[in-house]
Amino acid sequence: MFHGVAPFAPRGAFLDSILQGPSMIRLRSSLLALALLAATATVATAALLHDLTGRWMLAVVTDNGTGYPVLEITQDGNRISGTYTSNAMGSRTISGTVRGDTVSFVLSASGAGEGVVLTYTARIVTADSLNGVVDFAGMGGASFTGRRQR
């Protein structure tokens, strides 16, 4: 006998006995545990996402000197938005993303009568510091650092 079913039992009854047997119960329990583990890992990964919300003081080092813009960031998931304010460009809207330990954002600036897109990309060094580069629409670049004001 196999779990109380005779070997000559109809095929449906035989399969039913397998599906209801101890092996299947263990398999179901294992699959449930695996699903719970995967859900927990997803929540833990989401918690590791850097939250850059706040006021950041940047130091942008160019061949013409260093500028000190202020960056106000609001974050929703991996998307950021906010305002970039500097003496040279006034106030500009930014938008970007956070992916792992990298943040990138863009802003538009007027240059020679045309809109120029500046792209900032940085490594998130700590919860309160950034280190990166800015691309001046393919017309040069600079390095920058950022410190969050608390």
N, CA, C and O atoms as a GROMACS GRO file, in nm:
protein
  600
    1MET      N    1   0.083  -0.118   0.000
    1MET     CA    2   0.000   0.000   0.000
    1MET      C    3   0.087   0.124   0.000
    1MET      O    4   0.200   0.125   0.050
    2PHE      N    5   0.031   0.229  -0.058
    2PHE     CA    6   0.100   0.358  -0.063
    2PHE      C    7   0.007   0.460   0.001
    2PHE      O    8  -0.092   0.499  -0.059
    3HIS      N    9   0.039   0.501   0.121
    3HIS     CA   10  -0.042   0.596   0.197
    3HIS      C   11  -0.188   0.554   0.205
    3HIS      O   12  -0.278   0.636   0.192
    4GLY      N   13  -0.211   0.426   0.226
    4GLY     CA   14  -0.346   0.378   0.246
    4GLY      C   15  -0.423   0.354   0.117
    4GLY      O   16  -0.543   0.328   0.121
    5VAL      N   17  -0.356   0.362   0.002
    5VAL     CA   18  -0.425   0.338  -0.125
    5VAL      C   19  -0.368   0.211  -0.185
    5VAL      O   20  -0.246   0.195  -0.193
    6ALA      N   21  -0.454   0.123  -0.227
    6ALA     CA   22  -0.411  -0.005  -0.286
    6ALA      C   23  -0.339   0.021  -0.418
    6ALA      O   24  -0.374   0.115  -0.489
    7PRO      N   25  -0.239  -0.063  -0.454
    7PRO     CA   26  -0.166  -0.044  -0.578
    7PRO      C   27  -0.255  -0.052  -0.701
    7PRO      O   28  -0.218   0.000  -0.806
    8PHE      N   29  -0.370  -0.114  -0.690
    8PHE     CA   30  -0.458  -0.126  -0.806
    8PHE      C   31  -0.566  -0.017  -0.809
    8PHE      O   32  -0.660  -0.024  -0.887
    9ALA      N   33  -0.550   0.084  -0.723
    9ALA     CA   34  -0.648   0.193  -0.717
    9ALA      C   35  -0.649   0.268  -0.850
    9ALA      O   36  -0.548   0.274  -0.920
   10PRO      N   37  -0.761   0.325  -0.882
   10PRO     CA   38  -0.768   0.405  -1.005
   10PRO      C   39  -0.664   0.515  -1.002
   10PRO      O   40  -0.625   0.562  -0.895
   11ARG      N   41  -0.618   0.557  -1.120
   11ARG     CA   42  -0.509   0.653  -1.131
   11ARG      C   43  -0.540   0.783  -1.055
   11ARG      O   44  -0.450   0.839  -0.993
   12GLY      N   45  -0.662   0.830  -1.059
   12GLY     CA   46  -0.698   0.952  -0.988
   12GLY      C   47  -0.678   0.940  -0.838
   12GLY      O   48  -0.627   1.033  -0.776
   13ALA      N   49  -0.715   0.828  -0.781
   13ALA     CA   50  -0.698   0.808  -0.637
   13ALA      C   51  -0.550   0.799  -0.601
   13ALA      O   52  -0.509   0.848  -0.496
   14PHE      N   53  -0.471   0.738  -0.688
   14PHE     CA   54  -0.327   0.727  -0.664
   14PHE      C   55  -0.262   0.866  -0.661
   14PHE      O   56  -0.184   0.897  -0.571
   15LEU      N   57  -0.296   0.951  -0.761
   15LEU     CA   58  -0.242   1.087  -0.763
   15LEU      C   59  -0.291   1.168  -0.643
   15LEU      O   60  -0.215   1.246  -0.585
   16ASP      N   61  -0.417   1.149  -0.607
   16ASP     CA   62  -0.469   1.219  -0.490
   16ASP      C   63  -0.390   1.182  -0.366
   16ASP      O   64  -0.363   1.268  -0.282
   17SER      N   65  -0.353   1.056  -0.353
   17SER     CA   66  -0.278   1.014  -0.234
   17SER      C   67  -0.140   1.078  -0.233
   17SER      O   68  -0.088   1.112  -0.126
   18ILE      N   69  -0.080   1.097  -0.350
   18ILE     CA   70   0.053   1.162  -0.356
   18ILE      C   71   0.039   1.309  -0.321
   18ILE      O   72   0.120   1.364  -0.245
   19LEU      N   73  -0.064   1.374  -0.377
   19LEU     CA   74  -0.083   1.517  -0.354
   19LEU      C   75  -0.120   1.548  -0.209
   19LEU      O   76  -0.098   1.660  -0.163
   20GLN      N   77  -0.175   1.452  -0.138
   20GLN     CA   78  -0.214   1.473   0.000
   20GLN      C   79  -0.115   1.412   0.098
   20GLN      O   80  -0.131   1.427   0.220
   21GLY      N   81  -0.013   1.346   0.049
   21GLY     CA   82   0.081   1.275   0.135
   21GLY      C   83   0.180   1.368   0.204
   21GLY      O   84   0.184   1.488   0.176
   22PRO      N   85   0.260   1.312   0.295
   22PRO     CA   86   0.357   1.389   0.372
   22PRO      C   87   0.459   1.461   0.284
   22PRO      O   88   0.503   1.571   0.319
   23SER      N   89   0.499   1.402   0.172
   23SER     CA   90   0.598   1.466   0.083
   23SER      C   91   0.544   1.596   0.027
   23SER      O   92   0.615   1.696   0.022
   24MET      N   93   0.419   1.594  -0.015
   24MET     CA   94   0.359   1.714  -0.072
   24MET      C   95   0.340   1.821   0.035
   24MET      O   96   0.357   1.940   0.008
   25ILE      N   97   0.304   1.780   0.154
   25ILE     CA   98   0.287   1.876   0.264
   25ILE      C   99   0.421   1.945   0.292
   25ILE      O  100   0.426   2.066   0.312
   26ARG      N  101   0.530   1.867   0.294
   26ARG     CA  102   0.663   1.926   0.315
   26ARG      C  103   0.699   2.021   0.201
   26ARG      O  104   0.755   2.128   0.225
   27LEU      N  105   0.667   1.983   0.077
   27LEU     CA  106   0.696   2.067  -0.039
   27LEU      C  107   0.619   2.198  -0.029
   27LEU      O  108   0.675   2.306  -0.053
   28ARG      N  109   0.491   2.190   0.005
   28ARG     CA  110   0.410   2.312   0.020
   28ARG      C  111   0.466   2.402   0.130
   28ARG      O  112   0.473   2.524   0.113
   29SER      N  113   0.506   2.343   0.241
   29SER     CA  114   0.562   2.420   0.351
   29SER      C  115   0.692   2.488   0.308
   29SER      O  116   0.717   2.603   0.342
   30SER      N  117   0.775   2.415   0.233
   30SER     CA  118   0.902   2.471   0.185
   30SER      C  119   0.878   2.586   0.089
   30SER      O  120   0.947   2.688   0.096
   31LEU      N  121   0.781   2.570  -0.001
   31LEU     CA  122   0.750   2.677  -0.097
   31LEU      C  123   0.697   2.800  -0.025
   31LEU      O  124   0.731   2.913  -0.063
   32LEU      N  125   0.614   2.782   0.076
   32LEU     CA  126   0.562   2.894   0.153
   32LEU      C  127   0.676   2.966   0.225
   32LEU      O  128   0.682   3.089   0.226
   33ALA      N  129   0.767   2.890   0.285
   33ALA     CA  130   0.881   2.950   0.353
   33ALA      C  131   0.968   3.028   0.255
   33ALA      O  132   1.016   3.136   0.288
   34LEU      N  133   0.990   2.974   0.137
   34LEU     CA  134   1.069   3.042   0.035
   34LEU      C  135   1.002   3.171  -0.009
   34LEU      O  136   1.069   3.273  -0.026
   35ALA      N  137   0.871   3.170  -0.026
   35ALA     CA  138   0.798   3.290  -0.066
   35ALA      C  139   0.808   3.397   0.042
   35ALA      O  140   0.827   3.515   0.010
   36LEU      N  141   0.797   3.359   0.168
   36LEU     CA  142   0.811   3.455   0.278
   36LEU      C  143   0.952   3.512   0.284
   36LEU      O  144   0.969   3.631   0.309
   37LEU      N  145   1.052   3.429   0.261
   37LEU     CA  146   1.190   3.476   0.259
   37LEU      C  147   1.212   3.576   0.147
   37LEU      O  148   1.278   3.678   0.167
   38ALA      N  149   1.158   3.548   0.031
   38ALA     CA  150   1.172   3.639  -0.084
   38ALA      C  151   1.104   3.773  -0.054
   38ALA      O  152   1.158   3.878  -0.088
   39ALA      N  153   0.987   3.770   0.008
   39ALA     CA  154   0.917   3.893   0.042
   39ALA      C  155   0.996   3.974   0.144
   39ALA      O  156   1.004   4.096   0.133
   40THR      N  157   1.055   3.908   0.242
   40THR     CA  158   1.137   3.975   0.341
   40THR      C  159   1.259   4.038   0.277
   40THR      O  160   1.295   4.151   0.312
   41ALA      N  161   1.324   3.969   0.185
   41ALA     CA  162   1.442   4.022   0.115
   41ALA      C  163   1.405   4.145   0.034
   41ALA      O  164   1.484   4.240   0.027
   42THR      N  165   1.288   4.145  -0.028
   42THR     CA  166   1.243   4.260  -0.106
   42THR      C  167   1.224   4.381  -0.016
   42THR      O  168   1.265   4.491  -0.051
   43VAL      N  169   1.162   4.362   0.098
   43VAL     CA  170   1.141   4.472   0.193
   43VAL      C  171   1.275   4.522   0.244
   43VAL      O  172   1.294   4.643   0.257
   44ALA      N  173   1.368   4.433   0.275
   44ALA     CA  174   1.499   4.473   0.324
   44ALA      C  175   1.574   4.551   0.218
   44ALA      O  176   1.641   4.649   0.251
   45THR      N  177   1.566   4.510   0.092
   45THR     CA  178   1.633   4.582  -0.016
   45THR      C  179   1.576   4.721  -0.031
   45THR      O  180   1.651   4.817  -0.050
   46ALA      N  181   1.445   4.734  -0.023
   46ALA     CA  182   1.382   4.866  -0.033
   46ALA      C  183   1.429   4.956   0.080
   46ALA      O  184   1.445   5.077   0.061
   47ALA      N  185   1.450   4.900   0.198
   47ALA     CA  186   1.495   4.979   0.312
   47ALA      C  187   1.638   5.028   0.293
   47ALA      O  188   1.676   5.129   0.352
   48LEU      N  189   1.718   4.960   0.211
   48LEU     CA  190   1.855   5.001   0.187
   48LEU      C  191   1.867   5.116   0.089
   48LEU      O  192   1.975   5.173   0.075
   49LEU      N  193   1.759   5.152   0.021
   49LEU     CA  194   1.759   5.262  -0.072
   49LEU      C  195   1.799   5.390   0.002
   49LEU      O  196   1.745   5.420   0.108
   50HIS      N  197   1.894   5.463  -0.054
   50HIS     CA  198   1.938   5.587   0.008
   50HIS      C  199   1.829   5.692   0.001
   50HIS      O  200   1.767   5.710  -0.104
   51ASP      N  201   1.806   5.760   0.109
   51ASP     CA  202   1.711   5.872   0.111
   51ASP      C  203   1.792   6.000   0.111
   51ASP      O  204   1.856   6.034   0.210
   52LEU      N  205   1.790   6.073  -0.001
   52LEU     CA  206   1.869   6.194  -0.016
   52LEU      C  207   1.788   6.321   0.010
   52LEU      O  208   1.836   6.431  -0.016
   53THR      N  209   1.666   6.306   0.060
   53THR     CA  210   1.582   6.422   0.087
   53THR      C  211   1.654   6.520   0.179
   53THR      O  212   1.711   6.480   0.281
   54GLY      N  213   1.651   6.647   0.142
   54GLY     CA  214   1.712   6.749   0.227
   54GLY      C  215   1.784   6.856   0.148
   54GLY      O  216   1.773   6.865   0.026
   55ARG      N  217   1.857   6.937   0.222
   55ARG     CA  218   1.933   7.050   0.166
   55ARG      C  219   2.079   7.010   0.155
   55ARG      O  220   2.140   6.968   0.254
   56TRP      N  221   2.135   7.021   0.036
   56TRP     CA  222   2.274   6.983   0.009
   56TRP      C  223   2.354   7.104  -0.036
   56TRP      O  224   2.309   7.184  -0.119
   57MET      N  225   2.474   7.118   0.020
   57MET     CA  226   2.568   7.222  -0.021
   57MET      C  227   2.669   7.155  -0.115
   57MET      O  228   2.738   7.061  -0.076
   58LEU      N  229   2.677   7.204  -0.239
   58LEU     CA  230   2.770   7.148  -0.336
   58LEU      C  231   2.891   7.238  -0.351
   58LEU      O  232   2.884   7.359  -0.326
   59ALA      N  233   3.003   7.180  -0.392
   59ALA     CA  234   3.123   7.254  -0.432
   59ALA      C  235   3.159   7.201  -0.570
   59ALA      O  236   3.207   7.088  -0.583
   60VAL      N  237   3.135   7.283  -0.673
   60VAL     CA  238   3.160   7.244  -0.812
   60VAL      C  239   3.291   7.308  -0.855
   60VAL      O  240   3.301   7.431  -0.864
   61VAL      N  241   3.392   7.224  -0.882
   61VAL     CA  242   3.527   7.272  -0.914
   61VAL      C  243   3.546   7.271  -1.065
   61VAL      O  244   3.549   7.165  -1.128
   62THR      N  245   3.560   7.391  -1.125
   62THR     CA  246   3.583   7.406  -1.269
   62THR      C  247   3.719   7.470  -1.292
   62THR      O  248   3.786   7.511  -1.198
   63ASP      N  249   3.758   7.480  -1.420
   63ASP     CA  250   3.882   7.548  -1.454
   63ASP      C  251   3.875   7.697  -1.420
   63ASP      O  252   3.979   7.761  -1.404
   64ASN      N  253   3.755   7.751  -1.410
   64ASN     CA  254   3.736   7.894  -1.380
   64ASN      C  255   3.714   7.922  -1.232
   64ASN      O  256   3.686   8.036  -1.194
   65GLY      N  257   3.726   7.822  -1.148
   65GLY     CA  258   3.707   7.841  -1.005
   65GLY      C  259   3.602   7.747  -0.950
   65GLY      O  260   3.551   7.659  -1.020
   66THR      N  261   3.570   7.766  -0.825
   66THR     CA  262   3.475   7.680  -0.756
   66THR      C  263   3.345   7.754  -0.730
   66THR      O  264   3.346   7.868  -0.682
   67GLY      N  265   3.234   7.689  -0.763
   67GLY     CA  266   3.103   7.743  -0.733
   67GLY      C  267   3.039   7.664  -0.621
   67GLY      O  268   3.071   7.547  -0.599
   68TYR      N  269   2.948   7.730  -0.549
   68TYR     CA  270   2.886   7.667  -0.432
   68TYR      C  271   2.733   7.672  -0.441
   68TYR      O  272   2.668   7.746  -0.367
   69PRO      N  273   2.676   7.594  -0.532
   69PRO     CA  274   2.530   7.590  -0.541
   69PRO      C  275   2.466   7.514  -0.425
   69PRO      O  276   2.532   7.438  -0.354
   70VAL      N  277   2.337   7.538  -0.406
   70VAL     CA  278   2.258   7.470  -0.304
   70VAL      C  279   2.156   7.383  -0.376
   70VAL      O  280   2.092   7.426  -0.472
   71LEU      N  281   2.142   7.263  -0.328
   71LEU     CA  282   2.051   7.166  -0.389
   71LEU      C  283   1.948   7.124  -0.285
   71LEU      O  284   1.982   7.073  -0.179
   72GLU      N  285   1.820   7.147  -0.316
   72GLU     CA  286   1.709   7.102  -0.230
   72GLU      C  287   1.648   6.981  -0.297
   72GLU      O  288   1.594   6.990  -0.407
   73ILE      N  289   1.654   6.865  -0.230
   73ILE     CA  290   1.607   6.741  -0.290
   73ILE      C  291   1.485   6.688  -0.215
   73ILE      O  292   1.480   6.689  -0.092
   74THR      N  293   1.387   6.642  -0.293
   74THR     CA  294   1.274   6.565  -0.242
   74THR      C  295   1.281   6.430  -0.312
   74THR      O  296   1.300   6.424  -0.434
   75GLN      N  297   1.266   6.322  -0.237
   75GLN     CA  298   1.279   6.188  -0.294
   75GLN      C  299   1.150   6.110  -0.277
   75GLN      O  300   1.088   6.113  -0.170
   76ASP      N  301   1.111   6.039  -0.382
   76ASP     CA  302   0.996   5.950  -0.380
   76ASP      C  303   1.040   5.819  -0.444
   76ASP      O  304   1.052   5.811  -0.566
   77GLY      N  305   1.065   5.717  -0.361
   77GLY     CA  306   1.120   5.591  -0.413
   77GLY      C  307   1.261   5.614  -0.465
   77GLY      O  308   1.347   5.663  -0.392
   78ASN      N  309   1.284   5.579  -0.591
   78ASN     CA  310   1.418   5.603  -0.645
   78ASN      C  311   1.424   5.731  -0.728
   78ASN      O  312   1.527   5.760  -0.789
   79ARG      N  313   1.316   5.807  -0.732
   79ARG     CA  314   1.313   5.932  -0.809
   79ARG      C  315   1.337   6.052  -0.718
   79ARG      O  316   1.286   6.059  -0.606
   80ILE      N  317   1.416   6.146  -0.770
   80ILE     CA  318   1.438   6.270  -0.696
   80ILE      C  319   1.392   6.388  -0.782
   80ILE      O  320   1.390   6.381  -0.905
   81SER      N  321   1.357   6.494  -0.713
   81SER     CA  322   1.323   6.621  -0.778
   81SER      C  323   1.363   6.730  -0.681
   81SER      O  324   1.394   6.704  -0.565
   82GLY      N  325   1.362   6.852  -0.730
   82GLY     CA  326   1.397   6.961  -0.640
   82GLY      C  327   1.444   7.084  -0.713
   82GLY      O  328   1.412   7.109  -0.829
   83THR      N  329   1.523   7.163  -0.639
   83THR     CA  330   1.570   7.292  -0.689
   83THR      C  331   1.721   7.304  -0.671
   83THR      O  332   1.776   7.269  -0.567
   84TYR      N  333   1.785   7.355  -0.775
   84TYR     CA  334   1.930   7.383  -0.776
   84TYR      C  335   1.942   7.534  -0.784
   84TYR      O  336   1.890   7.596  -0.877
   85THR      N  337   2.011   7.595  -0.687
   85THR     CA  338   2.024   7.740  -0.683
   85THR      C  339   2.171   7.778  -0.677
   85THR      O  340   2.246   7.731  -0.592
   86SER      N  341   2.211   7.866  -0.771
   86SER     CA  342   2.350   7.914  -0.771
   86SER      C  343   2.352   8.062  -0.811
   86SER      O  344   2.256   8.112  -0.871
   87ASN      N  345   2.460   8.131  -0.778
   87ASN     CA  346   2.475   8.271  -0.818
   87ASN      C  347   2.480   8.284  -0.970
   87ASN      O  348   2.425   8.379  -1.026
   88ALA      N  349   2.544   8.190  -1.036
   88ALA     CA  350   2.561   8.198  -1.181
   88ALA      C  351   2.433   8.167  -1.258
   88ALA      O  352   2.409   8.227  -1.363
   89MET      N  353   2.350   8.075  -1.209
   89MET     CA  354   2.233   8.031  -1.287
   89MET      C  355   2.099   8.060  -1.222
   89MET      O  356   1.995   8.033  -1.281
   90GLY      N  357   2.099   8.114  -1.103
   90GLY     CA  358   1.973   8.137  -1.036
   90GLY      C  359   1.914   8.005  -0.989
   90GLY      O  360   1.988   7.914  -0.950
   91SER      N  361   1.782   7.994  -0.991
   91SER     CA  362   1.714   7.874  -0.943
   91SER      C  363   1.666   7.790  -1.061
   91SER      O  364   1.603   7.842  -1.153
   92ARG      N  365   1.697   7.660  -1.059
   92ARG     CA  366   1.659   7.566  -1.166
   92ARG      C  367   1.596   7.443  -1.105
   92ARG      O  368   1.629   7.403  -0.994
   93THR      N  369   1.504   7.383  -1.178
   93THR     CA  370   1.439   7.259  -1.136
   93THR      C  371   1.527   7.141  -1.177
   93THR      O  372   1.583   7.139  -1.286
   94ILE      N  373   1.539   7.043  -1.088
   94ILE     CA  374   1.615   6.921  -1.118
   94ILE      C  375   1.522   6.800  -1.114
   94ILE      O  376   1.417   6.802  -1.050
   95SER      N  377   1.564   6.695  -1.185
   95SER     CA  378   1.496   6.565  -1.175
   95SER      C  379   1.602   6.458  -1.195
   95SER      O  380   1.697   6.478  -1.271
   96GLY      N  381   1.585   6.344  -1.128
   96GLY     CA  382   1.685   6.239  -1.141
   96GLY      C  383   1.643   6.111  -1.072
   96GLY      O  384   1.527   6.091  -1.036
   97THR      N  385   1.743   6.025  -1.054
   97THR     CA  386   1.718   5.894  -0.994
   97THR      C  387   1.832   5.854  -0.900
   97THR      O  388   1.945   5.901  -0.911
   98VAL      N  389   1.796   5.765  -0.807
   98VAL     CA  390   1.893   5.700  -0.719
   98VAL      C  391   1.891   5.552  -0.755
   98VAL      O  392   1.786   5.489  -0.751
   99ARG      N  393   2.007   5.498  -0.789
   99ARG     CA  394   2.019   5.355  -0.821
   99ARG      C  395   2.140   5.300  -0.747
   99ARG      O  396   2.255   5.331  -0.779
  100GLY      N  397   2.112   5.218  -0.646
  100GLY     CA  398   2.221   5.164  -0.566
  100GLY      C  399   2.293   5.277  -0.495
  100GLY      O  400   2.231   5.355  -0.423
  101ASP      N  401   2.424   5.286  -0.514
  101ASP     CA  402   2.505   5.391  -0.453
  101ASP      C  403   2.532   5.506  -0.547
  101ASP      O  404   2.628   5.580  -0.529
  102THR      N  405   2.447   5.523  -0.649
  102THR     CA  406   2.466   5.629  -0.748
  102THR      C  407   2.342   5.716  -0.757
  102THR      O  408   2.230   5.666  -0.760
  103VAL      N  409   2.364   5.846  -0.762
  103VAL     CA  410   2.255   5.941  -0.786
  103VAL      C  411   2.292   6.019  -0.912
  103VAL      O  412   2.408   6.055  -0.934
  104SER      N  413   2.192   6.045  -0.994
  104SER     CA  414   2.214   6.130  -1.110
  104SER      C  415   2.093   6.220  -1.126
  104SER      O  416   1.979   6.180  -1.100
  105PHE      N  417   2.119   6.344  -1.170
  105PHE     CA  418   2.010   6.437  -1.194
  105PHE      C  419   2.049   6.533  -1.305
  105PHE      O  420   2.168   6.553  -1.334
  106VAL      N  421   1.949   6.591  -1.366
  106VAL     CA  422   1.971   6.686  -1.474
  106VAL      C  423   1.900   6.816  -1.442
  106VAL      O  424   1.803   6.821  -1.368
  107LEU      N  425   1.954   6.923  -1.502
  107LEU     CA  426   1.890   7.053  -1.495
  107LEU      C  427   1.920   7.126  -1.624
  107LEU      O  428   2.022   7.101  -1.689
  108SER      N  429   1.832   7.215  -1.661
  108SER     CA  430   1.852   7.293  -1.783
  108SER      C  431   1.907   7.430  -1.747
  108SER      O  432   1.865   7.492  -1.649
  109ALA      N  433   2.002   7.475  -1.827
  109ALA     CA  434   2.062   7.606  -1.808
  109ALA      C  435   2.063   7.678  -1.942
  109ALA      O  436   2.074   7.614  -2.046
  110SER      N  437   2.051   7.808  -1.939
  110SER     CA  438   2.058   7.885  -2.063
  110SER      C  439   2.203   7.915  -2.093
  110SER      O  440   2.278   7.959  -2.006
  111GLY      N  441   2.242   7.890  -2.218
  111GLY     CA  442   2.378   7.919  -2.260
  111GLY      C  443   2.377   7.963  -2.404
  111GLY      O  444   2.332   7.888  -2.491
  112ALA      N  445   2.424   8.083  -2.432
  112ALA     CA  446   2.429   8.137  -2.568
  112ALA      C  447   2.290   8.133  -2.634
  112ALA      O  448   2.278   8.103  -2.752
  113GLY      N  449   2.188   8.164  -2.555
  113GLY     CA  450   2.053   8.169  -2.610
  113GLY      C  451   1.986   8.034  -2.627
  113GLY      O  452   1.870   8.029  -2.670
  114GLU      N  453   2.053   7.925  -2.596
  114GLU     CA  454   1.995   7.792  -2.611
  114GLU      C  455   1.990   7.722  -2.476
  114GLU      O  456   2.070   7.750  -2.387
  115GLY      N  457   1.896   7.629  -2.462
  115GLY     CA  458   1.889   7.549  -2.340
  115GLY      C  459   1.998   7.444  -2.342
  115GLY      O  460   2.014   7.371  -2.440
  116VAL      N  461   2.073   7.435  -2.234
  116VAL     CA  462   2.180   7.338  -2.220
  116VAL      C  463   2.146   7.250  -2.101
  116VAL      O  464   2.108   7.300  -1.995
  117VAL      N  465   2.159   7.119  -2.117
  117VAL     CA  466   2.128   7.026  -2.009
  117VAL      C  467   2.257   6.988  -1.937
  117VAL      O  468   2.351   6.938  -1.999
  118LEU      N  469   2.261   7.012  -1.808
  118LEU     CA  470   2.375   6.972  -1.725
  118LEU      C  471   2.337   6.842  -1.656
  118LEU      O  472   2.228   6.829  -1.601
  119THR      N  473   2.428   6.745  -1.660
  119THR     CA  474   2.403   6.615  -1.599
  119THR      C  475   2.501   6.592  -1.485
  119THR      O  476   2.622   6.589  -1.506
  120TYR      N  477   2.449   6.576  -1.366
  120TYR     CA  478   2.528   6.548  -1.246
  120TYR      C  479   2.517   6.400  -1.215
  120TYR      O  480   2.407   6.344  -1.214
  121THR      N  481   2.630   6.336  -1.190
  121THR     CA  482   2.632   6.195  -1.151
  121THR      C  483   2.728   6.181  -1.034
  121THR      O  484   2.842   6.228  -1.040
  122ALA      N  485   2.684   6.117  -0.927
  122ALA     CA  486   2.769   6.106  -0.807
  122ALA      C  487   2.754   5.970  -0.740
  122ALA      O  488   2.651   5.904  -0.750
  123ARG      N  489   2.861   5.934  -0.673
  123ARG     CA  490   2.858   5.817  -0.585
  123ARG      C  491   2.814   5.867  -0.448
  123ARG      O  492   2.862   5.970  -0.400
  124ILE      N  493   2.724   5.794  -0.386
  124ILE     CA  494   2.680   5.828  -0.250
  124ILE      C  495   2.783   5.768  -0.156
  124ILE      O  496   2.786   5.647  -0.135
  125VAL      N  497   2.868   5.853  -0.101
  125VAL     CA  498   2.980   5.808  -0.018
  125VAL      C  499   2.929   5.768   0.120
  125VAL      O  500   2.960   5.660   0.170
  126THR      N  501   2.852   5.855   0.180
  126THR     CA  502   2.785   5.828   0.309
  126THR      C  503   2.644   5.884   0.298
  126THR      O  504   2.606   5.940   0.195
  127ALA      N  505   2.567   5.871   0.403
  127ALA     CA  506   2.430   5.923   0.402
  127ALA      C  507   2.428   6.074   0.381
  127ALA      O  508   2.327   6.129   0.338
  128ASP      N  509   2.539   6.142   0.412
  128ASP     CA  510   2.545   6.288   0.403
  128ASP      C  511   2.653   6.341   0.312
  128ASP      O  512   2.686   6.460   0.319
  129SER      N  513   2.710   6.257   0.225
  129SER     CA  514   2.814   6.309   0.134
  129SER      C  515   2.810   6.242  -0.003
  129SER      O  516   2.783   6.122  -0.017
  130LEU      N  517   2.837   6.324  -0.104
  130LEU     CA  518   2.840   6.281  -0.244
  130LEU      C  519   2.974   6.318  -0.304
  130LEU      O  520   3.040   6.411  -0.258
  131ASN      N  521   3.014   6.244  -0.407
  131ASN     CA  522   3.138   6.274  -0.479
  131ASN      C  523   3.112   6.239  -0.625
  131ASN      O  524   3.085   6.124  -0.657
  132GLY      N  525   3.122   6.339  -0.716
  132GLY     CA  526   3.088   6.307  -0.853
  132GLY      C  527   3.140   6.403  -0.956
  132GLY      O  528   3.233   6.481  -0.932
  133VAL      N  529   3.077   6.395  -1.073
  133VAL     CA  530   3.116   6.478  -1.187
  133VAL      C  531   2.990   6.539  -1.248
  133VAL      O  532   2.880   6.487  -1.235
  134VAL      N  533   3.011   6.652  -1.315
  134VAL     CA  534   2.903   6.716  -1.389
  134VAL      C  535   2.947   6.728  -1.534
  134VAL      O  536   3.061   6.767  -1.562
  135ASP      N  537   2.856   6.696  -1.626
  135ASP     CA  538   2.882   6.708  -1.769
  135ASP      C  539   2.805   6.830  -1.819
  135ASP      O  540   2.683   6.839  -1.802
  136PHE      N  541   2.878   6.925  -1.880
  136PHE     CA  542   2.817   7.047  -1.934
  136PHE      C  543   2.773   7.023  -2.078
  136PHE      O  544   2.826   7.085  -2.171
  137ALA      N  545   2.676   6.934  -2.096
  137ALA     CA  546   2.618   6.904  -2.228
  137ALA      C  547   2.725   6.871  -2.332
  137ALA      O  548   2.715   6.913  -2.447
  138GLY      N  549   2.827   6.796  -2.291
  138GLY     CA  550   2.933   6.756  -2.384
  138GLY      C  551   3.032   6.867  -2.415
  138GLY      O  552   3.120   6.848  -2.499
  139MET      N  553   3.020   6.982  -2.349
  139MET     CA  554   3.111   7.095  -2.373
  139MET      C  555   3.207   7.116  -2.257
  139MET      O  556   3.247   7.228  -2.229
  140GLY      N  557   3.244   7.009  -2.192
  140GLY     CA  558   3.333   7.018  -2.077
  140GLY      C  559   3.267   6.959  -1.955
  140GLY      O  560   3.154   6.909  -1.960
  141GLY      N  561   3.338   6.964  -1.846
  141GLY     CA  562   3.284   6.907  -1.725
  141GLY      C  563   3.356   6.958  -1.603
  141GLY      O  564   3.445   7.043  -1.613
  142ALA      N  565   3.319   6.907  -1.490
  142ALA     CA  566   3.379   6.947  -1.364
  142ALA      C  567   3.357   6.836  -1.263
  142ALA      O  568   3.277   6.745  -1.285
  143SER      N  569   3.427   6.845  -1.152
  143SER     CA  570   3.402   6.754  -1.041
  143SER      C  571   3.323   6.830  -0.935
  143SER      O  572   3.323   6.953  -0.931
  144PHE      N  573   3.257   6.754  -0.850
  144PHE     CA  574   3.185   6.820  -0.741
  144PHE      C  575   3.176   6.727  -0.620
  144PHE      O  576   3.186   6.605  -0.632
  145THR      N  577   3.158   6.789  -0.507
  145THR     CA  578   3.128   6.717  -0.384
  145THR      C  579   3.000   6.776  -0.326
  145THR      O  580   2.963   6.889  -0.358
  146GLY      N  581   2.934   6.701  -0.244
  146GLY     CA  582   2.812   6.749  -0.180
  146GLY      C  583   2.805   6.705  -0.036
  146GLY      O  584   2.843   6.593  -0.002
  147ARG      N  585   2.756   6.794   0.049
  147ARG     CA  586   2.737   6.764   0.191
  147ARG      C  587   2.595   6.804   0.230
  147ARG      O  588   2.551   6.916   0.204
  148ARG      N  589   2.525   6.710   0.292
  148ARG     CA  590   2.389   6.741   0.338
  148ARG      C  591   2.396   6.825   0.465
  148ARG      O  592   2.475   6.796   0.555
  149GLN      N  593   2.314   6.927   0.470
  149GLN     CA  594   2.304   7.008   0.591
  149GLN      C  595   2.201   6.942   0.681
  149GLN      O  596   2.093   6.905   0.636
  150ARG      N  597   2.235   6.927   0.808
  150ARG     CA  598   2.144   6.866   0.906
  150ARG      C  599   2.098   6.971   1.003
  150ARG      O  600   2.021   6.941   1.094
   0.00000   0.00000   0.00000
